[in-house]
Amino acid sequence: MPGEVVADRADGEPAALVAYAVARRMIGQPLVAKDVYAPPVILIGIGLHSLLDLRPTALDVTWLAVTALIGVAFGAPRAATTQVFPRTACSGSATPGGRWSCGP
């Protein structure tokens, strides 16, 4: 029908990527650089691709700019205060069940 909006198949993919990343952190898998940087880049790419088909209004552009600035305002201090420590023999290690253990 003319004017009908049809959902794209890719609508659920960003949510699935986020759920996958969160699930991996919750089960105790260590951080890997490609897992830290790749998902945000992929999600930004998906978001920008979805914006190509739209004709945004001034309000849409303003909302996008404000929310991006808020994200940077909260993300920058968090990134600046994050500390990464080297793993020692007793700093804990993730077991397959997601539990942390130290010692024998």
Biopython code that builds the backbone (N, CA, C, O; Angstrom):
import numpy as np
from Bio.PDB.StructureBuilder import StructureBuilder

atoms = [
    (1, "MET", "N", (0.838, -1.183, 0.000)),
    (1, "MET", "CA", (0.000, 0.000, 0.000)),
    (1, "MET", "C", (0.879, 1.241, 0.000)),
    (1, "MET", "O", (1.937, 1.250, 0.630)),
    (2, "PRO", "N", (0.463, 2.270, -0.685)),
    (2, "PRO", "CA", (1.249, 3.506, -0.664)),
    (2, "PRO", "C", (1.255, 4.123, 0.731)),
    (2, "PRO", "O", (0.227, 4.186, 1.406)),
    (3, "GLY", "N", (2.413, 4.568, 1.137)),
    (3, "GLY", "CA", (2.544, 5.216, 2.430)),
    (3, "GLY", "C", (2.679, 4.268, 3.595)),
    (3, "GLY", "O", (2.844, 4.705, 4.734)),
    (4, "GLU", "N", (2.611, 2.956, 3.328)),
    (4, "GLU", "CA", (2.712, 1.981, 4.402)),
    (4, "GLU", "C", (4.177, 1.797, 4.787)),
    (4, "GLU", "O", (5.049, 1.692, 3.924)),
    (5, "VAL", "N", (4.430, 1.760, 6.075)),
    (5, "VAL", "CA", (5.788, 1.567, 6.578)),
    (5, "VAL", "C", (5.980, 0.088, 6.857)),
    (5, "VAL", "O", (5.213, -0.516, 7.607)),
    (6, "VAL", "N", (6.996, -0.487, 6.256)),
    (6, "VAL", "CA", (7.285, -1.901, 6.435)),
    (6, "VAL", "C", (8.553, -2.026, 7.267)),
    (6, "VAL", "O", (9.562, -1.387, 6.969)),
    (7, "ALA", "N", (8.500, -2.834, 8.290)),
    (7, "ALA", "CA", (9.673, -3.024, 9.152)),
    (7, "ALA", "C", (10.775, -3.713, 8.374)),
    (7, "ALA", "O", (10.524, -4.642, 7.606)),
    (8, "ASP", "N", (11.974, -3.258, 8.576)),
    (8, "ASP", "CA", (13.140, -3.835, 7.937)),
    (8, "ASP", "C", (13.595, -5.053, 8.734)),
    (8, "ASP", "O", (13.415, -5.104, 9.950)),
    (9, "ARG", "N", (14.187, -6.034, 8.049)),
    (9, "ARG", "CA", (14.686, -7.217, 8.741)),
    (9, "ARG", "C", (15.773, -6.879, 9.735)),
    (9, "ARG", "O", (15.933, -7.592, 10.726)),
    (10, "ALA", "N", (16.538, -5.803, 9.503)),
    (10, "ALA", "CA", (17.680, -5.454, 10.350)),
    (10, "ALA", "C", (17.279, -4.777, 11.652)),
    (10, "ALA", "O", (18.149, -4.426, 12.448)),
    (11, "ASP", "N", (15.981, -4.584, 11.890)),
    (11, "ASP", "CA", (15.553, -3.882, 13.103)),
    (11, "ASP", "C", (15.982, -4.603, 14.374)),
    (11, "ASP", "O", (16.300, -3.940, 15.362)),
    (12, "GLY", "N", (16.005, -5.919, 14.390)),
    (12, "GLY", "CA", (16.360, -6.657, 15.585)),
    (12, "GLY", "C", (17.848, -6.916, 15.732)),
    (12, "GLY", "O", (18.296, -7.319, 16.805)),
    (13, "GLU", "N", (18.623, -6.696, 14.681)),
    (13, "GLU", "CA", (20.049, -7.003, 14.721)),
    (13, "GLU", "C", (20.830, -6.158, 15.731)),
    (13, "GLU", "O", (21.645, -6.722, 16.461)),
    (14, "PRO", "N", (20.626, -4.840, 15.815)),
    (14, "PRO", "CA", (21.372, -4.081, 16.832)),
    (14, "PRO", "C", (21.066, -4.557, 18.244)),
    (14, "PRO", "O", (21.972, -4.646, 19.073)),
    (15, "ALA", "N", (19.824, -4.859, 18.528)),
    (15, "ALA", "CA", (19.461, -5.347, 19.863)),
    (15, "ALA", "C", (20.124, -6.684, 20.135)),
    (15, "ALA", "O", (20.550, -6.946, 21.260)),
    (16, "ALA", "N", (20.217, -7.525, 19.131)),
    (16, "ALA", "CA", (20.865, -8.825, 19.298)),
    (16, "ALA", "C", (22.357, -8.652, 19.558)),
    (16, "ALA", "O", (22.924, -9.379, 20.375)),
    (17, "LEU", "N", (23.001, -7.709, 18.883)),
    (17, "LEU", "CA", (24.423, -7.463, 19.115)),
    (17, "LEU", "C", (24.681, -6.967, 20.536)),
    (17, "LEU", "O", (25.638, -7.390, 21.184)),
    (18, "VAL", "N", (23.834, -6.081, 21.008)),
    (18, "VAL", "CA", (23.986, -5.565, 22.372)),
    (18, "VAL", "C", (23.771, -6.692, 23.380)),
    (18, "VAL", "O", (24.544, -6.825, 24.329)),
    (19, "ALA", "N", (22.739, -7.498, 23.186)),
    (19, "ALA", "CA", (22.467, -8.607, 24.098)),
    (19, "ALA", "C", (23.627, -9.596, 24.110)),
    (19, "ALA", "O", (23.987, -10.114, 25.167)),
    (20, "TYR", "N", (24.206, -9.859, 22.960)),
    (20, "TYR", "CA", (25.348, -10.772, 22.869)),
    (20, "TYR", "C", (26.540, -10.229, 23.658)),
    (20, "TYR", "O", (27.175, -10.968, 24.410)),
    (21, "ALA", "N", (26.844, -8.946, 23.491)),
    (21, "ALA", "CA", (27.981, -8.344, 24.191)),
    (21, "ALA", "C", (27.768, -8.357, 25.703)),
    (21, "ALA", "O", (28.695, -8.661, 26.455)),
    (22, "VAL", "N", (26.564, -8.032, 26.152)),
    (22, "VAL", "CA", (26.267, -8.021, 27.588)),
    (22, "VAL", "C", (26.338, -9.431, 28.162)),
    (22, "VAL", "O", (26.867, -9.631, 29.255)),
    (23, "ALA", "N", (25.810, -10.402, 27.434)),
    (23, "ALA", "CA", (25.829, -11.782, 27.918)),
    (23, "ALA", "C", (27.262, -12.290, 28.073)),
    (23, "ALA", "O", (27.570, -12.980, 29.045)),
    (24, "ARG", "N", (28.123, -11.961, 27.142)),
    (24, "ARG", "CA", (29.519, -12.399, 27.240)),
    (24, "ARG", "C", (30.195, -11.790, 28.456)),
    (24, "ARG", "O", (30.984, -12.467, 29.115)),
    (25, "ARG", "N", (29.913, -10.536, 28.772)),
    (25, "ARG", "CA", (30.525, -9.914, 29.951)),
    (25, "ARG", "C", (29.976, -10.540, 31.225)),
    (25, "ARG", "O", (30.711, -10.703, 32.199)),
    (26, "MET", "N", (28.698, -10.889, 31.232)),
    (26, "MET", "CA", (28.082, -11.431, 32.443)),
    (26, "MET", "C", (28.591, -12.832, 32.773)),
    (26, "MET", "O", (28.618, -13.210, 33.944)),
    (27, "ILE", "N", (28.992, -13.606, 31.772)),
    (27, "ILE", "CA", (29.483, -14.954, 32.067)),
    (27, "ILE", "C", (30.966, -14.944, 32.400)),
    (27, "ILE", "O", (31.554, -15.995, 32.655)),
    (28, "GLY", "N", (31.574, -13.761, 32.399)),
    (28, "GLY", "CA", (32.938, -13.643, 32.873)),
    (28, "GLY", "C", (34.017, -13.756, 31.825)),
    (28, "GLY", "O", (35.186, -13.922, 32.172)),
    (29, "GLN", "N", (33.667, -13.671, 30.552)),
    (29, "GLN", "CA", (34.708, -13.729, 29.532)),
    (29, "GLN", "C", (35.532, -12.459, 29.564)),
    (29, "GLN", "O", (34.982, -11.368, 29.717)),
    (30, "PRO", "N", (36.847, -12.584, 29.421)),
    (30, "PRO", "CA", (37.701, -11.398, 29.457)),
    (30, "PRO", "C", (37.485, -10.501, 28.234)),
    (30, "PRO", "O", (37.021, -10.949, 27.185)),
    (31, "LEU", "N", (37.833, -9.230, 28.402)),
    (31, "LEU", "CA", (37.705, -8.280, 27.303)),
    (31, "LEU", "C", (38.744, -8.561, 26.233)),
    (31, "LEU", "O", (39.896, -8.873, 26.534)),
    (32, "VAL", "N", (38.330, -8.448, 24.997)),
    (32, "VAL", "CA", (39.212, -8.568, 23.845)),
    (32, "VAL", "C", (39.006, -7.288, 23.039)),
    (32, "VAL", "O", (37.874, -6.842, 22.852)),
    (33, "ALA", "N", (40.103, -6.702, 22.563)),
    (33, "ALA", "CA", (40.025, -5.400, 21.894)),
    (33, "ALA", "C", (38.997, -5.391, 20.765)),
    (33, "ALA", "O", (38.228, -4.437, 20.647)),
    (34, "LYS", "N", (38.968, -6.429, 19.937)),
    (34, "LYS", "CA", (38.009, -6.426, 18.827)),
    (34, "LYS", "C", (36.565, -6.481, 19.324)),
    (34, "LYS", "O", (35.661, -5.968, 18.665)),
    (35, "ASP", "N", (36.345, -7.103, 20.487)),
    (35, "ASP", "CA", (34.996, -7.147, 21.048)),
    (35, "ASP", "C", (34.586, -5.819, 21.663)),
    (35, "ASP", "O", (33.395, -5.542, 21.808)),
    (36, "VAL", "N", (35.564, -4.997, 22.026)),
    (36, "VAL", "CA", (35.267, -3.698, 22.621)),
    (36, "VAL", "C", (34.986, -2.661, 21.541)),
    (36, "VAL", "O", (34.089, -1.833, 21.693)),
    (37, "TYR", "N", (35.744, -2.703, 20.458)),
    (37, "TYR", "CA", (35.643, -1.664, 19.437)),
    (37, "TYR", "C", (34.714, -2.010, 18.271)),
    (37, "TYR", "O", (34.070, -1.122, 17.712)),
    (38, "ALA", "N", (34.640, -3.272, 17.906)),
    (38, "ALA", "CA", (33.846, -3.643, 16.733)),
    (38, "ALA", "C", (32.331, -3.423, 16.913)),
    (38, "ALA", "O", (31.717, -2.813, 16.038)),
    (39, "PRO", "N", (31.704, -3.888, 18.001)),
    (39, "PRO", "CA", (30.248, -3.711, 18.103)),
    (39, "PRO", "C", (29.777, -2.245, 18.020)),
    (39, "PRO", "O", (28.807, -1.973, 17.313)),
    (40, "PRO", "N", (30.432, -1.283, 18.720)),
    (40, "PRO", "CA", (29.963, 0.095, 18.565)),
    (40, "PRO", "C", (30.096, 0.613, 17.127)),
    (40, "PRO", "O", (29.227, 1.334, 16.637)),
    (41, "VAL", "N", (31.190, 0.238, 16.461)),
    (41, "VAL", "CA", (31.378, 0.681, 15.073)),
    (41, "VAL", "C", (30.299, 0.077, 14.181)),
    (41, "VAL", "O", (29.753, 0.762, 13.316)),
    (42, "ILE", "N", (29.991, -1.194, 14.385)),
    (42, "ILE", "CA", (28.946, -1.850, 13.596)),
    (42, "ILE", "C", (27.589, -1.206, 13.861)),
    (42, "ILE", "O", (26.831, -0.943, 12.927)),
    (43, "LEU", "N", (27.281, -0.952, 15.141)),
    (43, "LEU", "CA", (25.992, -0.349, 15.478)),
    (43, "LEU", "C", (25.870, 1.072, 14.940)),
    (43, "LEU", "O", (24.790, 1.475, 14.507)),
    (44, "ILE", "N", (26.960, 1.837, 14.960)),
    (44, "ILE", "CA", (26.941, 3.183, 14.384)),
    (44, "ILE", "C", (26.705, 3.092, 12.881)),
    (44, "ILE", "O", (25.939, 3.874, 12.317)),
    (45, "GLY", "N", (27.360, 2.143, 12.242)),
    (45, "GLY", "CA", (27.157, 1.954, 10.803)),
    (45, "GLY", "C", (25.720, 1.600, 10.466)),
    (45, "GLY", "O", (25.154, 2.133, 9.511)),
    (46, "ILE", "N", (25.122, 0.697, 11.249)),
    (46, "ILE", "CA", (23.721, 0.330, 11.025)),
    (46, "ILE", "C", (22.821, 1.553, 11.220)),
    (46, "ILE", "O", (21.898, 1.782, 10.438)),
    (47, "GLY", "N", (23.096, 2.332, 12.264)),
    (47, "GLY", "CA", (22.282, 3.523, 12.520)),
    (47, "GLY", "C", (22.407, 4.554, 11.413)),
    (47, "GLY", "O", (21.407, 5.125, 10.979)),
    (48, "LEU", "N", (23.634, 4.800, 10.951)),
    (48, "LEU", "CA", (23.820, 5.767, 9.868)),
    (48, "LEU", "C", (23.177, 5.285, 8.575)),
    (48, "LEU", "O", (22.606, 6.079, 7.829)),
    (49, "HIS", "N", (23.269, 3.987, 8.309)),
    (49, "HIS", "CA", (22.636, 3.442, 7.108)),
    (49, "HIS", "C", (21.113, 3.617, 7.157)),
    (49, "HIS", "O", (20.485, 3.923, 6.143)),
    (50, "SER", "N", (20.528, 3.419, 8.343)),
    (50, "SER", "CA", (19.080, 3.577, 8.469)),
    (50, "SER", "C", (18.659, 5.038, 8.331)),
    (50, "SER", "O", (17.523, 5.322, 7.951)),
    (51, "LEU", "N", (19.570, 5.967, 8.639)),
    (51, "LEU", "CA", (19.245, 7.388, 8.502)),
    (51, "LEU", "C", (19.290, 7.861, 7.048)),
    (51, "LEU", "O", (18.723, 8.906, 6.728)),
    (52, "LEU", "N", (19.948, 7.116, 6.167)),
    (52, "LEU", "CA", (20.083, 7.542, 4.777)),
    (52, "LEU", "C", (18.744, 7.628, 4.057)),
    (52, "LEU", "O", (18.578, 8.443, 3.150)),
    (53, "ASP", "N", (17.794, 6.795, 4.452)),
    (53, "ASP", "CA", (16.496, 6.769, 3.780)),
    (53, "ASP", "C", (15.529, 7.809, 4.313)),
    (53, "ASP", "O", (14.440, 7.969, 3.762)),
    (54, "LEU", "N", (15.892, 8.512, 5.358)),
    (54, "LEU", "CA", (14.988, 9.472, 5.993)),
    (54, "LEU", "C", (15.268, 10.893, 5.532)),
    (54, "LEU", "O", (16.368, 11.211, 5.079)),
    (55, "ARG", "N", (14.279, 11.721, 5.653)),
    (55, "ARG", "CA", (14.419, 13.164, 5.436)),
    (55, "ARG", "C", (14.184, 13.817, 6.794)),
    (55, "ARG", "O", (13.054, 14.185, 7.115)),
    (56, "PRO", "N", (15.251, 13.968, 7.604)),
    (56, "PRO", "CA", (15.058, 14.465, 8.971)),
    (56, "PRO", "C", (14.644, 15.930, 9.008)),
    (56, "PRO", "O", (15.065, 16.745, 8.187)),
    (57, "THR", "N", (13.811, 16.230, 9.983)),
    (57, "THR", "CA", (13.402, 17.617, 10.204)),
    (57, "THR", "C", (14.437, 18.277, 11.114)),
    (57, "THR", "O", (15.351, 17.614, 11.605)),
    (58, "ALA", "N", (14.293, 19.563, 11.332)),
    (58, "ALA", "CA", (15.214, 20.286, 12.216)),
    (58, "ALA", "C", (15.133, 19.722, 13.637)),
    (58, "ALA", "O", (16.147, 19.633, 14.329)),
    (59, "LEU", "N", (13.941, 19.344, 14.066)),
    (59, "LEU", "CA", (13.773, 18.761, 15.394)),
    (59, "LEU", "C", (14.517, 17.425, 15.488)),
    (59, "LEU", "O", (15.149, 17.140, 16.505)),
    (60, "ASP", "N", (14.447, 16.609, 14.439)),
    (60, "ASP", "CA", (15.162, 15.332, 14.432)),
    (60, "ASP", "C", (16.669, 15.532, 14.545)),
    (60, "ASP", "O", (17.331, 14.834, 15.313)),
    (61, "VAL", "N", (17.210, 16.468, 13.797)),
    (61, "VAL", "CA", (18.642, 16.737, 13.825)),
    (61, "VAL", "C", (19.050, 17.271, 15.191)),
    (61, "VAL", "O", (20.094, 16.890, 15.722)),
    (62, "THR", "N", (18.233, 18.149, 15.759)),
    (62, "THR", "CA", (18.513, 18.688, 17.085)),
    (62, "THR", "C", (18.505, 17.571, 18.123)),
    (62, "THR", "O", (19.403, 17.496, 18.962)),
    (63, "TRP", "N", (17.498, 16.705, 18.070)),
    (63, "TRP", "CA", (17.407, 15.595, 19.015)),
    (63, "TRP", "C", (18.621, 14.674, 18.883)),
    (63, "TRP", "O", (19.180, 14.245, 19.892)),
    (64, "LEU", "N", (19.029, 14.370, 17.663)),
    (64, "LEU", "CA", (20.191, 13.523, 17.437)),
    (64, "LEU", "C", (21.460, 14.169, 17.996)),
    (64, "LEU", "O", (22.277, 13.491, 18.619)),
    (65, "ALA", "N", (21.624, 15.462, 17.779)),
    (65, "ALA", "CA", (22.816, 16.169, 18.267)),
    (65, "ALA", "C", (22.833, 16.228, 19.799)),
    (65, "ALA", "O", (23.874, 16.011, 20.418)),
    (66, "VAL", "N", (21.690, 16.519, 20.401)),
    (66, "VAL", "CA", (21.622, 16.621, 21.863)),
    (66, "VAL", "C", (21.908, 15.266, 22.512)),
    (66, "VAL", "O", (22.675, 15.186, 23.471)),
    (67, "THR", "N", (21.297, 14.210, 21.994)),
    (67, "THR", "CA", (21.540, 12.892, 22.593)),
    (67, "THR", "C", (22.987, 12.435, 22.371)),
    (67, "THR", "O", (23.553, 11.763, 23.233)),
    (68, "ALA", "N", (23.588, 12.782, 21.246)),
    (68, "ALA", "CA", (24.998, 12.446, 21.013)),
    (68, "ALA", "C", (25.889, 13.195, 22.006)),
    (68, "ALA", "O", (26.833, 12.622, 22.551)),
    (69, "LEU", "N", (25.591, 14.464, 22.239)),
    (69, "LEU", "CA", (26.378, 15.231, 23.208)),
    (69, "LEU", "C", (26.222, 14.683, 24.632)),
    (69, "LEU", "O", (27.188, 14.643, 25.394)),
    (70, "ILE", "N", (25.021, 14.270, 24.981)),
    (70, "ILE", "CA", (24.799, 13.682, 26.300)),
    (70, "ILE", "C", (25.594, 12.379, 26.426)),
    (70, "ILE", "O", (26.188, 12.111, 27.471)),
    (71, "GLY", "N", (25.605, 11.582, 25.375)),
    (71, "GLY", "CA", (26.374, 10.341, 25.390)),
    (71, "GLY", "C", (27.860, 10.592, 25.575)),
    (71, "GLY", "O", (28.523, 9.889, 26.338)),
    (72, "VAL", "N", (28.381, 11.588, 24.881)),
    (72, "VAL", "CA", (29.800, 11.930, 25.025)),
    (72, "VAL", "C", (30.061, 12.501, 26.418)),
    (72, "VAL", "O", (31.084, 12.195, 27.031)),
    (73, "ALA", "N", (29.141, 13.329, 26.924)),
    (73, "ALA", "CA", (29.322, 13.952, 28.235)),
    (73, "ALA", "C", (29.389, 12.903, 29.353)),
    (73, "ALA", "O", (30.147, 13.068, 30.309)),
    (74, "PHE", "N", (28.614, 11.842, 29.241)),
    (74, "PHE", "CA", (28.658, 10.789, 30.248)),
    (74, "PHE", "C", (29.742, 9.751, 29.954)),
    (74, "PHE", "O", (30.319, 9.186, 30.883)),
    (75, "GLY", "N", (30.022, 9.496, 28.689)),
    (75, "GLY", "CA", (30.992, 8.476, 28.320)),
    (75, "GLY", "C", (32.434, 8.893, 28.536)),
    (75, "GLY", "O", (33.259, 8.074, 28.939)),
    (76, "ALA", "N", (32.752, 10.155, 28.274)),
    (76, "ALA", "CA", (34.141, 10.620, 28.396)),
    (76, "ALA", "C", (34.660, 10.510, 29.836)),
    (76, "ALA", "O", (35.752, 9.980, 30.037)),
    (77, "PRO", "N", (33.918, 10.990, 30.843)),
    (77, "PRO", "CA", (34.420, 10.822, 32.215)),
    (77, "PRO", "C", (34.535, 9.355, 32.628)),
    (77, "PRO", "O", (35.455, 8.974, 33.352)),
    (78, "ARG", "N", (33.603, 8.548, 32.166)),
    (78, "ARG", "CA", (33.671, 7.126, 32.505)),
    (78, "ARG", "C", (34.902, 6.488, 31.874)),
    (78, "ARG", "O", (35.601, 5.711, 32.524)),
    (79, "ALA", "N", (35.166, 6.805, 30.628)),
    (79, "ALA", "CA", (36.348, 6.254, 29.959)),
    (79, "ALA", "C", (37.632, 6.762, 30.602)),
    (79, "ALA", "O", (38.616, 6.029, 30.696)),
    (80, "ALA", "N", (37.623, 8.010, 31.041)),
    (80, "ALA", "CA", (38.828, 8.592, 31.647)),
    (80, "ALA", "C", (39.126, 8.001, 33.017)),
    (80, "ALA", "O", (40.276, 8.013, 33.455)),
    (81, "THR", "N", (38.118, 7.487, 33.696)),
    (81, "THR", "CA", (38.331, 6.963, 35.043)),
    (81, "THR", "C", (38.415, 5.440, 35.090)),
    (81, "THR", "O", (38.550, 4.869, 36.172)),
    (82, "THR", "N", (38.337, 4.779, 33.948)),
    (82, "THR", "CA", (38.426, 3.321, 33.904)),
    (82, "THR", "C", (39.870, 2.895, 34.092)),
    (82, "THR", "O", (40.772, 3.436, 33.453)),
    (83, "GLN", "N", (40.085, 1.935, 34.961)),
    (83, "GLN", "CA", (41.427, 1.420, 35.210)),
    (83, "GLN", "C", (41.473, -0.062, 34.870)),
    (83, "GLN", "O", (40.572, -0.825, 35.219)),
    (84, "VAL", "N", (42.521, -0.446, 34.193)),
    (84, "VAL", "CA", (42.719, -1.841, 33.841)),
    (84, "VAL", "C", (43.961, -2.319, 34.567)),
    (84, "VAL", "O", (45.021, -1.701, 34.464)),
    (85, "PHE", "N", (43.839, -3.402, 35.293)),
    (85, "PHE", "CA", (44.941, -3.955, 36.063)),
    (85, "PHE", "C", (45.397, -5.262, 35.429)),
    (85, "PHE", "O", (44.580, -6.022, 34.909)),
    (86, "PRO", "N", (46.692, -5.521, 35.473)),
    (86, "PRO", "CA", (47.162, -6.809, 34.952)),
    (86, "PRO", "C", (46.691, -7.948, 35.841)),
    (86, "PRO", "O", (46.565, -7.793, 37.055)),
    (87, "ARG", "N", (46.438, -9.066, 35.236)),
    (87, "ARG", "CA", (45.982, -10.231, 35.991)),
    (87, "ARG", "C", (47.177, -10.843, 36.704)),
    (87, "ARG", "O", (48.224, -11.071, 36.097)),
    (88, "THR", "N", (47.016, -11.105, 37.986)),
    (88, "THR", "CA", (48.045, -11.784, 38.762)),
    (88, "THR", "C", (47.573, -13.206, 39.038)),
    (88, "THR", "O", (46.474, -13.596, 38.646)),
    (89, "ALA", "N", (48.420, -13.974, 39.720)),
    (89, "ALA", "CA", (48.074, -15.370, 39.985)),
    (89, "ALA", "C", (46.808, -15.501, 40.817)),
    (89, "ALA", "O", (46.102, -16.503, 40.702)),
    (90, "CYS", "N", (46.505, -14.513, 41.651)),
    (90, "CYS", "CA", (45.355, -14.625, 42.537)),
    (90, "CYS", "C", (44.350, -13.493, 42.315)),
    (90, "CYS", "O", (43.580, -13.169, 43.219)),
    (91, "SER", "N", (44.347, -12.902, 41.147)),
    (91, "SER", "CA", (43.391, -11.816, 40.913)),
    (91, "SER", "C", (42.042, -12.345, 40.466)),
    (91, "SER", "O", (41.106, -11.575, 40.249)),
    (92, "GLY", "N", (41.943, -13.665, 40.328)),
    (92, "GLY", "CA", (40.677, -14.263, 39.941)),
    (92, "GLY", "C", (40.697, -14.625, 38.474)),
    (92, "GLY", "O", (41.345, -13.965, 37.661)),
    (93, "SER", "N", (39.991, -15.665, 38.156)),
    (93, "SER", "CA", (39.869, -16.060, 36.761)),
    (93, "SER", "C", (38.473, -16.593, 36.544)),
    (93, "SER", "O", (37.891, -17.240, 37.415)),
    (94, "ALA", "N", (37.955, -16.318, 35.390)),
    (94, "ALA", "CA", (36.599, -16.730, 35.091)),
    (94, "ALA", "C", (36.560, -18.219, 34.817)),
    (94, "ALA", "O", (37.374, -18.741, 34.055)),
    (95, "THR", "N", (35.626, -18.891, 35.431)),
    (95, "THR", "CA", (35.409, -20.301, 35.167)),
    (95, "THR", "C", (34.286, -20.423, 34.152)),
    (95, "THR", "O", (33.557, -19.457, 33.926)),
    (96, "PRO", "N", (34.129, -21.586, 33.534)),
    (96, "PRO", "CA", (33.072, -21.715, 32.529)),
    (96, "PRO", "C", (31.681, -21.349, 33.049)),
    (96, "PRO", "O", (30.833, -20.913, 32.269)),
    (97, "GLY", "N", (31.434, -21.515, 34.329)),
    (97, "GLY", "CA", (30.127, -21.168, 34.884)),
    (97, "GLY", "C", (29.981, -19.697, 35.196)),
    (97, "GLY", "O", (28.922, -19.266, 35.651)),
    (98, "GLY", "N", (31.022, -18.916, 34.962)),
    (98, "GLY", "CA", (30.950, -17.489, 35.208)),
    (98, "GLY", "C", (31.316, -17.100, 36.619)),
    (98, "GLY", "O", (31.179, -15.933, 36.986)),
    (99, "ARG", "N", (31.779, -18.046, 37.427)),
    (99, "ARG", "CA", (32.148, -17.745, 38.807)),
    (99, "ARG", "C", (33.623, -17.351, 38.854)),
    (99, "ARG", "O", (34.430, -17.816, 38.049)),
    (100, "TRP", "N", (33.953, -16.503, 39.791)),
    (100, "TRP", "CA", (35.348, -16.075, 39.955)),
    (100, "TRP", "C", (35.942, -16.833, 41.122)),
    (100, "TRP", "O", (35.313, -16.963, 42.172)),
    (101, "SER", "N", (37.156, -17.335, 40.940)),
    (101, "SER", "CA", (37.794, -18.110, 42.003)),
    (101, "SER", "C", (39.218, -17.639, 42.221)),
    (101, "SER", "O", (39.839, -17.073, 41.322)),
    (102, "CYS", "N", (39.724, -17.869, 43.401)),
    (102, "CYS", "CA", (41.097, -17.521, 43.739)),
    (102, "CYS", "C", (41.649, -18.623, 44.622)),
    (102, "CYS", "O", (41.012, -19.019, 45.598)),
    (103, "GLY", "N", (42.808, -19.110, 44.291)),
    (103, "GLY", "CA", (43.406, -20.149, 45.113)),
    (103, "GLY", "C", (43.214, -21.525, 44.531)),
    (103, "GLY", "O", (42.827, -21.660, 43.370)),
    (104, "PRO", "N", (43.481, -22.557, 45.323)),
    (104, "PRO", "CA", (43.425, -23.935, 44.801)),
    (104, "PRO", "C", (42.032, -24.401, 44.503)),
    (104, "PRO", "O", (41.842, -25.534, 44.061)),
]
sb = StructureBuilder()
sb.init_structure("model")
sb.init_model(0)
sb.init_chain("A")
sb.init_seg("    ")
for serial, (resi, resn, name, xyz) in enumerate(atoms, 1):
    if name == "N":
        sb.init_residue(resn, " ", resi, " ")
    sb.init_atom(name, np.array(xyz, "f"), 0.0, 1.0, " ", f" {name:<3s}", serial, name[0])
structure = sb.get_structure()
